[in-house]
Amino acid sequence: MPEMIGYYIIRELEKTGNMNNQNIVISTTSEYISDQQIEELKNKGVKSIFKKPLETGFSA
C-alpha cells in the first residue's frame, strides 16, 4: 500500500469503526519510530509492531 502509511490505515479503521476486535500487526522499515509512537499504536489496538530488518537469531 504505497499510498498509505500505517498511521493513516489505523486512523481510517478508527473513523469507520473497524478497529474493534481486529488483530492488527504493523511491520515497519522505519528505524525512527519512537517508543511513544509504539505505545500510542498499541493503545489504539495494534497487537504487535515489528521493525525491519527482523532479528531472527539464525545465521547464514
C-alpha positions, 0 to 999 in steps of 0.5 A, a space after each residue: 500500500 504505497 499510498 498509505 502509511 500505517 498511521 493513516 490505515 489505523 486512523 481510517 479503521 478508527 473513523 469507520 469503526 473497524 478497529 474493534 476486535 481486529 488483530 492488527 500487526 504493523 511491520 515497519 522499515 522505519 528505524 525512527 519510530 519512537 517508543 511513544 509512537 509504539 505505545 500510542 499504536 498499541 493503545 489504539 489496538 495494534 497487537 504487535 509492531 515489528 521493525 525491519 530488518 527482523 532479528 531472527 537469531 539464525 545465521 547464514 
